[in-house]
Amino acid sequence: MTVGVLPVLYSFRRCPYAMRARMAIAASGVQCELREIVLRDKPAAMLQASPKGTVPVLVDTDGTVVDQSLDIMLWALRKNDPQDWLHPLCVPKEQFDLIGQCDQQFKPHLDRYKYPQRYADTQAEPHRQAGLEWLMMLEARLAKCEWLFGPKPALADFAIAPFVRQYAHTDLAWFTAQPIPETQRWLAAFLASSVFLSVMQKYPVWQEGQPGVIFPA
């Protein structure tokens, strides 16, 4: 694998896992070469680096491949964490526990709510309700503080919010009508945050042999 001047990040703009990676890299200020891909036409270079074929994939300058979104967040923030995402006013393990619950409990219901046609004999409504029950747990936490772990956003907020965004936008009118005002407030604050807005601009699709985009700019 060719050693590069900058780490390479393969990303897809709308993927919540890729959003995680981009936001942490943007917050850290650690520059990389962003390569925006199309999921139906995955580049050979990405598949060579990570045969699992999902984004995000980070190829570091020494050829090391990091292809799990949370690991990419940690890769960036352990280099530079100016906003203390890794050290909110809590035991750090609590952040990872909550992120794990999102990935292992909430995300399967989100997928079956948003894409029931992909799963045999699946009806969306039970999974929408199960997802809402999980959000009620966030609601109780957010009733006590502005963000998930205190008065300012941290790793868990930026790791979880992209998936809550996806859940909300599946049927925004329904989501807005639910009795979770603190979760709705928190999501709105996330969507208005400078770090989220900065990583959601559209990028040209990367072509083999061409340079990617320097990110963050």
C-alpha positions as a Markdown table, in Angstrom:
| # | Residue | x | y | z |
|---|---|---|---|---|
| 1 | Met | 0.0 | 0.0 | 0.0 |
| 2 | Thr | 1.4 | 3.4 | -1.0 |
| 3 | Val | 2.4 | 5.6 | 1.9 |
| 4 | Gly | 0.7 | 9.0 | 1.5 |
| 5 | Val | 1.4 | 12.5 | 2.6 |
| 6 | Leu | -2.0 | 12.8 | 4.3 |
| 7 | Pro | -4.2 | 10.1 | 5.8 |
| 8 | Val | -7.0 | 9.1 | 3.3 |
| 9 | Leu | -10.7 | 9.0 | 4.4 |
| 10 | Tyr | -13.2 | 7.3 | 2.2 |
| 11 | Ser | -16.6 | 8.7 | 3.0 |
| 12 | Phe | -20.2 | 9.0 | 1.8 |
| 13 | Arg | -21.9 | 12.2 | 2.8 |
| 14 | Arg | -25.2 | 10.9 | 4.0 |
| 15 | Cys | -24.0 | 7.8 | 5.9 |
| 16 | Pro | -24.3 | 8.4 | 9.7 |
| 17 | Tyr | -21.2 | 6.4 | 10.4 |
| 18 | Ala | -19.2 | 8.5 | 8.0 |
| 19 | Met | -20.7 | 11.7 | 9.6 |
| 20 | Arg | -19.2 | 10.5 | 12.9 |
| 21 | Ala | -15.8 | 10.2 | 11.4 |
| 22 | Arg | -15.9 | 13.5 | 9.5 |
| 23 | Met | -17.1 | 15.4 | 12.6 |
| 24 | Ala | -14.4 | 14.1 | 14.9 |
| 25 | Ile | -11.7 | 14.8 | 12.2 |
| 26 | Ala | -13.1 | 18.3 | 11.7 |
| 27 | Ala | -13.2 | 18.9 | 15.5 |
| 28 | Ser | -9.6 | 17.7 | 15.9 |
| 29 | Gly | -8.3 | 19.8 | 13.0 |
| 30 | Val | -6.2 | 16.8 | 11.8 |
| 31 | Gln | -6.2 | 17.1 | 8.1 |
| 32 | Cys | -6.8 | 14.2 | 5.7 |
| 33 | Glu | -7.5 | 13.6 | 2.0 |
| 34 | Leu | -11.3 | 13.0 | 1.8 |
| 35 | Arg | -12.5 | 10.8 | -1.0 |
| 36 | Glu | -16.2 | 10.9 | -1.4 |
| 37 | Ile | -17.5 | 7.7 | -2.9 |
| 38 | Val | -20.8 | 6.3 | -4.4 |
| 39 | Leu | -21.9 | 3.2 | -2.6 |
| 40 | Arg | -23.1 | 1.5 | -5.7 |
| 41 | Asp | -19.7 | 2.0 | -7.4 |
| 42 | Lys | -17.1 | 1.5 | -4.7 |
| 43 | Pro | -13.5 | 2.3 | -5.7 |
| 44 | Ala | -11.1 | -0.6 | -5.9 |
| 45 | Ala | -8.6 | 1.3 | -3.7 |
| 46 | Met | -11.1 | 1.4 | -0.9 |
| 47 | Leu | -12.0 | -2.3 | -1.3 |
| 48 | Gln | -8.3 | -3.2 | -1.3 |
| 49 | Ala | -7.9 | -1.3 | 2.0 |
| 50 | Ser | -11.0 | -2.7 | 3.6 |
| 51 | Pro | -12.8 | -5.6 | 1.8 |
| 52 | Lys | -15.9 | -5.2 | 4.0 |
| 53 | Gly | -16.8 | -2.4 | 1.6 |
| 54 | Thr | -18.5 | 0.0 | 4.0 |
| 55 | Val | -17.6 | 3.6 | 4.9 |
| 56 | Pro | -15.9 | 5.2 | 6.6 |
| 57 | Val | -12.4 | 3.8 | 5.9 |
| 58 | Leu | -9.3 | 5.7 | 7.0 |
| 59 | Val | -5.9 | 4.8 | 5.6 |
| 60 | Asp | -3.2 | 6.4 | 7.7 |
| 61 | Thr | 0.1 | 7.7 | 6.3 |
| 62 | Asp | 1.9 | 4.5 | 7.3 |
| 63 | Gly | -0.7 | 2.3 | 5.6 |
| 64 | Thr | -2.6 | 1.4 | 8.8 |
| 65 | Val | -6.3 | 0.9 | 8.0 |
| 66 | Val | -9.0 | 2.0 | 10.5 |
| 67 | Asp | -12.4 | 1.0 | 9.2 |
| 68 | Gln | -14.8 | 1.4 | 12.2 |
| 69 | Ser | -16.4 | 4.8 | 12.7 |
| 70 | Leu | -15.8 | 5.0 | 16.4 |
| 71 | Asp | -12.2 | 4.0 | 16.0 |
| 72 | Ile | -11.7 | 6.8 | 13.5 |
| 73 | Met | -13.2 | 9.3 | 15.9 |
| 74 | Leu | -10.8 | 8.1 | 18.6 |
| 75 | Trp | -7.9 | 8.2 | 16.1 |
| 76 | Ala | -8.5 | 11.8 | 15.4 |
| 77 | Leu | -9.4 | 13.0 | 18.9 |
| 78 | Arg | -6.4 | 11.2 | 20.5 |
| 79 | Lys | -4.2 | 13.3 | 18.3 |
| 80 | Asn | -6.0 | 16.6 | 19.2 |
| 81 | Asp | -9.1 | 17.1 | 21.2 |
| 82 | Pro | -9.5 | 20.9 | 21.6 |
| 83 | Gln | -13.1 | 20.7 | 22.7 |
| 84 | Asp | -12.6 | 17.9 | 25.2 |
| 85 | Trp | -15.0 | 15.5 | 23.5 |
| 86 | Leu | -13.2 | 12.6 | 25.2 |
| 87 | His | -13.3 | 14.1 | 28.7 |
| 88 | Pro | -16.8 | 15.4 | 29.6 |
| 89 | Leu | -18.0 | 15.7 | 33.2 |
| 90 | Cys | -18.5 | 11.9 | 33.5 |
| 91 | Val | -16.6 | 8.7 | 33.7 |
| 92 | Pro | -15.4 | 8.2 | 30.1 |
| 93 | Lys | -16.6 | 4.6 | 30.1 |
| 94 | Glu | -20.2 | 5.9 | 30.4 |
| 95 | Gln | -19.9 | 7.6 | 27.0 |
| 96 | Phe | -18.8 | 4.3 | 25.4 |
| 97 | Asp | -21.5 | 2.4 | 27.0 |
| 98 | Leu | -24.2 | 4.7 | 25.7 |
| 99 | Ile | -22.7 | 4.7 | 22.2 |
| 100 | Gly | -22.6 | 0.9 | 22.3 |
| 101 | Gln | -26.3 | 0.9 | 23.3 |
| 102 | Cys | -27.1 | 3.1 | 20.3 |
| 103 | Asp | -25.2 | 0.9 | 17.9 |
| 104 | Gln | -26.5 | -2.4 | 19.3 |
| 105 | Gln | -30.0 | -1.6 | 20.4 |
| 106 | Phe | -31.3 | 1.5 | 18.6 |
| 107 | Lys | -29.6 | 1.1 | 15.2 |
| 108 | Pro | -31.3 | -2.3 | 14.4 |
| 109 | His | -34.7 | -0.8 | 15.1 |
| 110 | Leu | -33.8 | 2.3 | 13.1 |
| 111 | Asp | -32.9 | 0.1 | 10.1 |
| 112 | Arg | -36.1 | -1.9 | 10.2 |
| 113 | Tyr | -38.2 | 1.2 | 10.7 |
| 114 | Lys | -36.6 | 3.1 | 7.8 |
| 115 | Tyr | -36.0 | 0.2 | 5.4 |
| 116 | Pro | -38.6 | -2.6 | 6.3 |
| 117 | Gln | -38.4 | -3.8 | 2.7 |
| 118 | Arg | -34.9 | -5.0 | 3.3 |
| 119 | Tyr | -36.0 | -7.4 | 6.0 |
| 120 | Ala | -38.2 | -10.4 | 5.5 |
| 121 | Asp | -41.6 | -10.3 | 7.2 |
| 122 | Thr | -40.8 | -7.0 | 8.9 |
| 123 | Gln | -43.4 | -4.3 | 9.7 |
| 124 | Ala | -42.0 | -0.8 | 10.4 |
| 125 | Glu | -44.3 | 0.3 | 13.2 |
| 126 | Pro | -43.1 | -2.0 | 16.0 |
| 127 | His | -39.5 | -0.9 | 15.3 |
| 128 | Arg | -40.5 | 2.7 | 15.2 |
| 129 | Gln | -42.0 | 2.2 | 18.7 |
| 130 | Ala | -39.0 | 0.3 | 20.0 |
| 131 | Gly | -36.8 | 3.2 | 18.7 |
| 132 | Leu | -39.0 | 5.7 | 20.5 |
| 133 | Glu | -38.7 | 3.7 | 23.7 |
| 134 | Trp | -34.9 | 4.0 | 23.4 |
| 135 | Leu | -35.2 | 7.7 | 22.8 |
| 136 | Met | -37.2 | 8.0 | 26.0 |
| 137 | Met | -34.1 | 6.9 | 27.9 |
| 138 | Leu | -32.2 | 9.8 | 26.2 |
| 139 | Glu | -35.1 | 12.1 | 27.1 |
| 140 | Ala | -34.6 | 11.3 | 30.8 |
| 141 | Arg | -30.9 | 12.0 | 30.5 |
| 142 | Leu | -31.4 | 15.3 | 28.6 |
| 143 | Ala | -34.0 | 16.5 | 31.0 |
| 144 | Lys | -31.1 | 16.8 | 33.5 |
| 145 | Cys | -28.5 | 18.5 | 31.3 |
| 146 | Glu | -28.2 | 20.3 | 28.0 |
| 147 | Trp | -26.1 | 17.6 | 26.3 |
| 148 | Leu | -25.9 | 13.9 | 27.1 |
| 149 | Phe | -23.0 | 14.2 | 29.5 |
| 150 | Gly | -23.1 | 17.8 | 30.7 |
| 151 | Pro | -23.3 | 21.4 | 29.7 |
| 152 | Lys | -21.4 | 21.0 | 26.5 |
| 153 | Pro | -21.4 | 18.4 | 23.7 |
| 154 | Ala | -19.0 | 15.5 | 23.8 |
| 155 | Leu | -18.1 | 12.3 | 21.9 |
| 156 | Ala | -21.4 | 10.5 | 22.7 |
| 157 | Asp | -23.5 | 13.4 | 21.3 |
| 158 | Phe | -21.7 | 13.4 | 18.0 |
| 159 | Ala | -21.6 | 9.6 | 17.8 |
| 160 | Ile | -25.3 | 9.2 | 18.5 |
| 161 | Ala | -27.0 | 12.2 | 17.0 |
| 162 | Pro | -26.5 | 11.2 | 13.3 |
| 163 | Phe | -28.7 | 8.1 | 13.9 |
| 164 | Val | -31.3 | 10.1 | 15.8 |
| 165 | Arg | -31.4 | 12.5 | 12.9 |
| 166 | Gln | -32.0 | 9.6 | 10.5 |
| 167 | Tyr | -34.8 | 8.3 | 12.7 |
| 168 | Ala | -36.4 | 11.7 | 13.0 |
| 169 | His | -36.3 | 12.4 | 9.2 |
| 170 | Thr | -37.9 | 9.1 | 8.4 |
| 171 | Asp | -41.2 | 10.8 | 9.4 |
| 172 | Leu | -40.4 | 14.2 | 10.7 |
| 173 | Ala | -44.0 | 15.2 | 11.3 |
| 174 | Trp | -44.5 | 12.1 | 13.5 |
| 175 | Phe | -41.2 | 12.6 | 15.3 |
| 176 | Thr | -42.0 | 16.3 | 16.1 |
| 177 | Ala | -45.4 | 15.2 | 17.6 |
| 178 | Gln | -43.8 | 12.8 | 20.1 |
| 179 | Pro | -43.5 | 13.7 | 23.8 |
| 180 | Ile | -39.7 | 14.0 | 23.8 |
| 181 | Pro | -39.1 | 17.8 | 23.8 |
| 182 | Glu | -35.6 | 17.6 | 25.3 |
| 183 | Thr | -34.5 | 15.1 | 22.7 |
| 184 | Gln | -36.0 | 17.3 | 20.0 |
| 185 | Arg | -34.2 | 20.3 | 21.4 |
| 186 | Trp | -30.9 | 18.4 | 21.6 |
| 187 | Leu | -31.2 | 17.2 | 18.0 |
| 188 | Ala | -32.0 | 20.7 | 16.8 |
| 189 | Ala | -28.9 | 22.0 | 18.6 |
| 190 | Phe | -26.8 | 19.3 | 17.0 |
| 191 | Leu | -28.2 | 20.1 | 13.5 |
| 192 | Ala | -27.4 | 23.8 | 14.0 |
| 193 | Ser | -23.8 | 23.1 | 15.3 |
| 194 | Ser | -20.9 | 24.4 | 13.4 |
| 195 | Val | -19.2 | 21.1 | 13.3 |
| 196 | Phe | -22.2 | 19.3 | 11.8 |
| 197 | Leu | -22.9 | 22.0 | 9.2 |
| 198 | Ser | -19.2 | 22.1 | 8.2 |
| 199 | Val | -19.1 | 18.4 | 7.3 |
| 200 | Met | -22.3 | 18.3 | 5.4 |
| 201 | Gln | -21.3 | 20.3 | 2.3 |
| 202 | Lys | -21.4 | 18.3 | -0.9 |
| 203 | Tyr | -18.1 | 16.9 | -2.2 |
| 204 | Pro | -17.3 | 15.8 | -5.7 |
| 205 | Val | -17.2 | 12.0 | -6.2 |
| 206 | Trp | -13.6 | 10.9 | -6.1 |
| 207 | Gln | -12.1 | 9.3 | -9.2 |
| 208 | Glu | -9.2 | 6.8 | -9.2 |
| 209 | Gly | -6.0 | 8.6 | -10.0 |
| 210 | Gln | -7.3 | 12.0 | -8.9 |
| 211 | Pro | -6.5 | 13.8 | -5.6 |
| 212 | Gly | -9.2 | 14.0 | -3.0 |
| 213 | Val | -10.3 | 17.0 | -1.1 |
| 214 | Ile | -8.2 | 18.4 | 1.8 |
| 215 | Phe | -10.4 | 18.0 | 4.9 |
| 216 | Pro | -11.0 | 20.0 | 7.0 |
| 217 | Ala | -10.2 | 22.8 | 4.6 |
